[in-house]
């Protein structure tokens, strides 16, 4: 007989393993921390103009309003 022998399939060979739940949680927390740090740095270094405050320069009633 010149036929080829096919090996029996092993039952413990299940293919690629899925990462554990703890490993997946660690990856999510790690990348969330990186994203939060990047957003924080962008907010810290973002220059915002100061708010406009309405003032009346040289108003004769300014001292009276300051005492109220």
Secondary structure by P-SEA (a helix, b strand, c coil): ccbbbbccccccccccccccaaaaaaaaaaaaaaaaaaaaaaaaacccccbbbbbbccccaaaaaaac
